[in-house]
Amino acid sequence: MPAGGVEAFCDQLARAHSAAEDACGTVARSFRIGERMVELRFAGPALVTPLSAALAHLGCTPSRQADLTVCLFDSASTATPPPPRPWTNEQVRESGVVADFCNARFHTVYQVAARLLTVLDRDRRLAVCWTPDADDLAMPERAAPLRRLLQAWAADRGTLLVHGGAVGRSDGGVLVVGQGGAGKSTTALACLQSPLQYAADDYCLVDPGPRPWVHSLYCTGKTDVTGLARLPFLAPMVSNRDRGIDEKALCALHDHVPGALTAGFPLRAVLVPRLTREPTTTVAPSSPGAMLHALAPTTVLLSPQTAARVLPVLAGLARRLPVYELAVGEDASTIPAAIVDLLDAMRAEEGTRRDRDVVPPAATVA
């Protein structure tokens, strides 16, 4: 598809959003993600809660022009159709990327099952998002709204969306990585009742710069029946009480424990959880290879087309950060203490190392 064709389609979609705004009014919300500001402009109220509640902990008062403006509308509530899609479902990759409509300027994603369309125009710092009906948005889209858009936008700035949980405090925290069922969510959610703050249980942004940093994206938590049994304090936080038997419980953390949430922290270590039948949780040194085995496959699956760029960055993080195995015990209340003890030990060791590196002043001769 020629670049002009992509631009024309993006313009048509933006005009449809403007028509929906004219019909239903505008609801604007601003959020600070890392050091950047994102504004969501909704045509009418229907999509506001489904696509912004999970970002509530990052809400801010706009103080300057947004780094990214996202225009959102649905057809059911605004009676505004989108332009015809000039591609077939067969042209859409498994990740939702419409390859013929992506180039250096534009990034187009159509999630066929979710029926969610997003076009990012990097030059204009603009994205347009459409779905047929706000009421039909499934739990994954409500739990992690606009994930594919924010992933592409963050990647342009050298920040990775990773499949992992994250908990910590102002002086540093840990990234919790593993395949599904390894204990990421249990580990992160268990820390809601502890001195540690919650940044993520499933997806977060990692800036791999000279001082690696975790940026929170979503203030939701997901868990299954087993997780609810191990963490009974989550029961009042579940927002999808009428969920299907195979659907995970979605916890609205900002509504219930806003003080336990954080926008981010310095990344000090990586934990690879392993569920055990031992009563308590323990921590032991692990290896960069264990981190990559736990993190790389699922993170690459978030955006297979960027694997060539993502893998070297993950390998670099594995070399620079200490990696530990977190042997998760049956008593979930022991998880936070194990992580706090690790962070305290790392801080003490760094303090000792700094003291050793200080060169004593030359003796003064009377």
N, C-alpha and C positions, 0 to 999 in steps of 0.2 A: 504494500500500500504506500503510495507516495506521501511524503511529509504533508503536502497540502491537503490530502484526504483526511489524515488524522486531525489536522488543525480544524478543518471544516466540521468534522463530527464533534469535536470538543466544543466548538462555538455553538453548534446546534443544541448540544446538551445544556450549555450554559444559558442559552436563550430560553429553553424550556424551564430551567430553574427560575429565571427571572419572571416568567409568566406565572409560575406557581406562587412566587412571592407576591406578585401583584394581586393574585386571587385570595391569598390566605394570610398575608403579612409575614414578617420576619422575626424569628427568635434567634438571638445571637448568644453564643457562649464562648468564652476564651479560656485557654488552658496553657500552662507553662510546662513544657516537656523538656527536661534538661535546661539549657540556657535559652531555648527558643520558645516563641509564642505561636500557638495555633488557634485560629478562630473558626468555629463552626457556625455557619449561617443556615438555619433551617427555614424552609418555606412552610409556615404553619407549625403547629405544636406536635404533630403526630409522631415524628421521629426523635423528638428531643430526649425523652427518657430512654428509649431503646438504644440510642447511639451516643449518649453522653453520660449516663449515670455511672458507667464504669470508669470514667475519667474525673469524677467529682473531686477527688482529693487533690487534683492538679489545677483546679479552677482558680482563675486570677482576674483582676481588673485590668483591662487592656491599657497599657501605658505608651504604646507606640504601634506602628504598623505591624501587622502579624507577619511572621516568617512564612506561614502557610495559611491560606484561607480555603476552607472546604465548604462548598455549597451543596446542600442536601435536600432532596424532595422525594416524595412518594406519589404515585398516581392516584391511589384510592382516596386519600384525604384531600388532595388538591385538584382532582379532576383534570390533571395535566399529563398527557402522555409524553414519553421520551421520543427522540427521533428514532426512526428504524435503525436497527443495528446492521451495519454493512458487513457482517461476517456470519458464518454458521457456527453452530456449537462444535462442529468437528475441528474448527480452527482454534479452539480454546484449549490450551494445555491443561494438564492435570492441576497445576497450581493456580489456574484461573487466568494466567497471563495470555493476552491476545497478541501473539508475537508480531503479526503484521501491523499492529497498531502501537508498537513500542519502538522508540528510537531515542536518540540523545536528549530530545526535548520532552517527549510524551511517554507515559507509562499507563497502559490500559489493562484493567483486570475485570473479568466478568465471571463471577462465581455462579455457575449454572445451577447447582442445587439450591444455593441460598437466594438466587435471583437478585444479586446485588452487583451493580455496575459502578466502577470508579475510573475516572480518567484524570491523571495528574499532568498538568502543564508546568514543567519546571521553570520555563522562562517567565511566566506570569505569577509564579508562586501560588498557583490556583489549582484546586481539584474540584470536580463535580461528581456527586454520588447520587445514584437513583436506585430505588427498589419499587416493585409494584404496590406493596401494601405493608405499612409499618407493623400491622398486627401479625403478619406472617413471618417476621424475623425470628429465626430459631435461637435457641440458647447460646450456641457458640458465637453468634454475631453480637448478642447482647453482653456476653461475658468479656469479649475482646473486640470491641467495635473498631472498624476501619483498620484492622491489623495489617492487611496487605498494603494498604495505602501508606500507613505510617512506617512500615518496614522499608518500602522503596524510598520514601522521603528521607528517613534517617540514614539509610545506606549512602545516599548522595553526600552526606556529611561525615562519613567515616564511622558511623555508629551501627552496631550490629543488633538486630533483633535475635535473641537467643531463646531456645526452649529450655527454660530453667526457672527455678524459684530463687528468691533472694531475701535475706533478712540481715539486719545489722543495726548499727547505731552510728552516731555522728562521726566517730573516729574510724569507722570501717565495718565491713560486713562480709558475708560469704554468698557465693553463687552456689545453688544446689542443683545438680544436674543428674539426669538419668532417663532411661527409657520409661514408657508408661508403666505405672504400677511399681516403680522402684521406691517410692516414698517421698517424692518431691513435695507434693501438696501437703501430705501429713506433716512433714518437717516444717514447712513454712507456716501453715495454719496453727500448728502447736505453739508457735512463738507469739501468737496474738495475746496470750496471757503471760507475758514475760517482759523484762526490760528491753528486749530486742524489738525492733520495728520491722514491719512487713512491707516489702516492696513488690513482691510477686510470688505466685505459686506455680505459674506456667509459662508466662512470657514476660521478658523485660528487655530493656535496651542496655547494651554494654559499650561504653566508649573505651577502646583498647589503647588510648594514648599513653604518654609517659607515666601518668598516674591513672591506672584503670579505674573506671567509675561505673556504678550501676545506676541507671535511671528507671524509676518505676513508670509503668504505663497504666495499669488497671488496678482498681480497688475492689476487685471481685476475687472470690475463691471458689474452687470447684472440688467436690469430693463425692465419693460413692457411699454406699450404705456402711461399708466397713469403716471408712473414715469418720462418718458421723458417730458410729458407735465408740470409736477411740477418742473422739473429741466432742463429747456431748454438749459442750457450751456453744457449739455452732448451731444447734437446732433452731433457736429463735432468729437466726440471721438468714435462714433459707428463704429465698424469694420465689422459687418455683415449686411451691408445695403440691401443685397439681401435675407434676412432671410424670413422664412415662416411666415404666419399670426399669428401663435400661438407661435412662437419662440421669446424669450426675446432678447433685444438688448444687445450686448456684447461691453463694453467700454474698449478700450485699454488705460488705465490710464497712463502707463509709457511713452507712446509716446507723450502725451499731457500735463500732469501735474506731471512730475517726482518729483518736489519739494514738492508736497503734500503727498508723500508716505513715510512710515516709516517701518523699519524692526521690530519694536516692542517697548514696553514700560511697566512699572510696571502697574499692574492691580489694580485699586483703587475702582471700583464699577461696578455693573451690572445694566443695564437699560432694562426694559421690555416695548417696545413701544406699544402704542395703538392709532390708527388713530381716530381723532375726526373731528368735523366740526367747532371747535373753530378757530378763526383767528390766534392765536399764540400758541407756544409750551410751555408747563410747565412741571415741575418735582415735584413729590411728593413721600414721602417714601412708600415703598412697603414691601414685606415679602420674606423670603427664600422660602416659598412654591410657591409663584408666579414665582420666578426664576426657580425652578425645573420644574414646570408645563410648562413653556415656553421653557426650554432648554433640559430637559432630553429626552423626546420622540424622537425628531428629531436627537439628538446627538447619542442616542443608536441605532437608525436605520442605522447610518453610519457603524456600526459594531455590529450587534446583538449578535454575539458570545462572545463579551467582556463585555456584559451588567453587569455581576456580578462584574467586576472590575471597570467599569466606574461609575456606580451609586453612590457608596460610596464616590468617589472622588468629584463628582458633589455636593453631599450633604455636604461635608466638605467645599467646596468653598462657598456654599450658607450660611453656618453658619458664615464664616469668613469675607465675604465681604458685605458691605451695598448694599441693593437692592432698586431701585427706579422705579416708573412708569414714563415713558416718554409719556405724552399726546401730540401726534404729531398734530400740528395745520395745517390749510389749507395753510398758508404761510410757505413754506419749508425753506425760508431764516431765520426763527426764530429758527430753530433746533440747529444750532451750538452755538448760544448765550446761549441757555438754558443749554447746556452741559458745556460750558466754565464757566458759573456762578456756576454750581454745583461743578466743580473741584476747582474753586477758593475758594468757601465756605469750601470745605473739607480741603484744604490746610491751610486756616486761622484757622479752628477749631483745626487741628493737631498742628499748631504752638502755639495756646493758651494752649493746653493740655501739650505740652512740657514745656512751661514756668511755668505752675502750678506745674509740677513734679520736677522742679529744686529746690534743697534744698538750701536756702540762707546760705552763709558762717557765721560762728559764729562771733558774735560781738567782736571787738578787744578792750581790756581794756587798756586805756592809763596808 
